[in-house]
Amino acid sequence: MNRIIPGADMPRSQAQPKDNDTRQRLIEAGLLLFGRHGLEATTTRALAREAQANLAAIPYHFGGKEGLYRAVLEHIVASKLMEIGPCLRRAQAACDDAAADRETLLTHLRELVRTLTTTMLRDAQSGSGTQILLQEQIAPTQGFDFLHNGFLLHIHAALSALLGRLTALAPGSLELHLAAMAMLGQIFIFRIGLPSLLHLLQSDGLTDAHLHALVAACIRQAEASVAGFAPAGARGMP
């Protein structure tokens, strides 16, 4: 029996766009279903059905379910970095500028917290990309290192750099790592606990007013966290 390869019965110029469309539909299906059910519980049949694609398209395009999951992770990292990358670069540039004063650094901290909170919560209704990020924190798969090194480490580095400049916490210290993780965690908890929050608010979904209030709350907490540490330059104080 001859093996049927998608697109083999049409000119290459016609097959390639169709192949790309199928590949994109499978990634979108992966975002939805991996976000809902996780890697292990999501079947290739469910992925193909959601994407309205032939089951053979998954090994053809990705080599299997794990390959599709990796492609989904790559899509998440690329899209999230596109959203927050400029903010991260501005924060890092401010930290590298020895002349940047405290208010300038605080402004960049507020901007970073605002951007992260908005990015994490804005897709909450559809929001599989962030859901997959959270799942990898709770139950890491073979894709965790890629997510950590390609995305989360950049956020942690920017937060650590800002906190290092704003407080007396030593660069690279456990205390500084924990402070940065705690600040990121307060954003994650609103995403994880969003169903409970919406229940308390008696709301079916996150409104613009809710998002504005959540961003403001995260910024206040970030400011309070910084204020709770000794300021930069205080290491020699009695």
N, C-alpha and C positions, 0 to 999 in steps of 0.2 A: 504494500500500500504506500502510495506517495505521501510524504508529509506536506501538509498544507501550511505555507508560511504567509502570515498576513501581508497583503499587498503584493504577493508574488505574481498575481494574474493581471497586473496593471502596470503601465509605465512608471518608472521610478519617480518622475516628477509629480505623478498623481498619488503614488503610494506614500511618499514621505509626509505630506501634510496630514493625510489620514492617520498615519502612524503616530505623529506628534499629537494629534487630537486625542487618540486613544490613550496615549501615555499620560497626557494631562488629566484626562477624566479619571484614570486610575489613581493618580496622586491625590486628586480631590476626594475620591472615594476613600482613600487611605486616611486623609486628614479627618474625615467625618467618623469613620468606623474605628480606627485606632484610637481616636480621641474618646469615643464612647465606651469601647470595650477593652482597649489595650491590645498589645501585640498578640499574645497567646490566644486570647478568646476570639479574635477576628479570623474568620476563615477566608480562603481564597475564593470560594464560591460566593460568599457575601460581598466581597470586594468587586468581583466581576459583575455581579448582579447590580450593585449600586452604580457602577461605572457604565452599565449597559455595554459590556465588552465580553468577548469570548474568553473563557477560562484560560485558554492557551496564551492569551495576550500577556498575562502576568509573567510567566517564565520567559516569554519572547522579549519583553521590554526590560525586565528587571532580574531575571534569573530565579525568581521565586518570591515568596511573601517577605522574607527578610530583606531582599533587595529593594522591594517596594517600600518597606518601612524606612530603609536608609534614604531612599529618594525623598520620602516625606520629611524626614529630619533635615535633609539638605534644603528642601523648600522652606521649612520653618526658619532655619538659621538665616537663609538669604533674605527672606521677607522681613524678619524681625530686625536684622542688622540694617536693612534699608530704612526702617522706621526710626531706629534709635541711634544708628551709627553716627550721624552728624552731631547729635547731642553728646555722645561719648567722646568724640574727638575734641569738641569745644571744651569739655570738662578737663580732659587730659592736658590740652594746651594751656589752660589756666593754671593747672597744677605745676606745669613745667616752667611757668613764668614766675621767677623769683620776686618780681615786683607786684604780683597780684595781691591785693589787700584782702582782708577778712570778708568784707561785704561782697566783693567780687566772687570769692570762692563760695560764699553762702548762696549767692544768686545762681551759680552753676549747680550747686547741690539741689536747690529748689527746682530748677529746670529738669535735672535728671530724674528726680523723684516724680515730678509731674509727667514726664514722658514715659517712664516705666509704668506708672500706675495706669495711665491712659491706654498704653499698649496692652497691658495684661487684662484690663477689664472691658475694653471696647468691643472685643470679639466674644464676649461671654455668652451671647445667645447662640452663636454659630460655632463657637470658639474653640475649635478643636486643636489649633496650634498650641495655644497656651495650655490646654488640658493635657496634651502630650508632654509638654515641658514639665508639668507638675507630676504626672505619672512617673516620669524618669527620675524625679527626686525621691519618690516614695518607693518605687520598685524598679531599680535600674536594669536596663537590658544591655545588650552588646552595643547599643547606640549611645550609651550615656557619655562615654569619653568624647565622642564627636560633639555632642550638644554642649558639654562642659567646656571643652577647649575652644569650640568655635563660637560660642555665644555667651554662656554664663560667666566664663572667666573674664571676658571683656567688661561686663557689668561690674563684677567684683573688683576688678583692677581700678576702674574709675571711681567707684565709691571709696575704696581704700585710699586712693590718692587724695581725694578731697578730704576725707576724715583725717588722714595723716597731716595735711596742711592745717587743718582747723583745730586739731587737738594735740595734746602732748603724748598721744599714743605712739609708741616706737614703730617705725617702718618694719613691716614683716613680722610684727609680734602677734602672738595669739590674740591678745586683746583687740588689736586692730582688725584682724580677720573676723573675730566674733562681732565686733561693732558693725562692720560692713554687712555681714550675714544677717544680723538682727534687723538692720534697716531694710534689706531686701525682703526679709521674712514678713515684715509688717505689710508689705504690698502683696505678697503671695497669700497671706491669710485672708485678705478680703476676696481674692479670687476663689480660694478653696471654700470659704464660708459664705459665698454669695447667695446660695439658695436659702440659708438661714436668715441672712440679712433681708432678702426680698420678702420672706415670710413675715418677719417682724414689721416690715414696712407695708405689708398687705399689698404688694405690687407684683404684677405678672412679669415685669421685666425692668431692666436697668434703664432709667431715663437720663437725659442730659443733666438734669438737676441732681440726680443721685451721683452721677459720675463726677460732677463739679464738687460736690460735698466730700466724696471719697478722696479726691485728689487733695483738697484742702486739708483733710484730716491727716493724710500721709505726710504732707509737707510740715504740718504742725508737729507731728511726732518726730520727724527728722530734725527739725530745729531744736526740739526739746532734748533729743539724744545728744546732739552736739553740745548743747548748753550744760548737759550733765557731766561732761568730761572737762578736765583741766584744759584751758586754752593752750594753743601752740605757744611755745616759748616759756612754759611754766615748769619745765623739768627741774630747773635749778631753784625753784621757790622752796622755802622751808615748809 
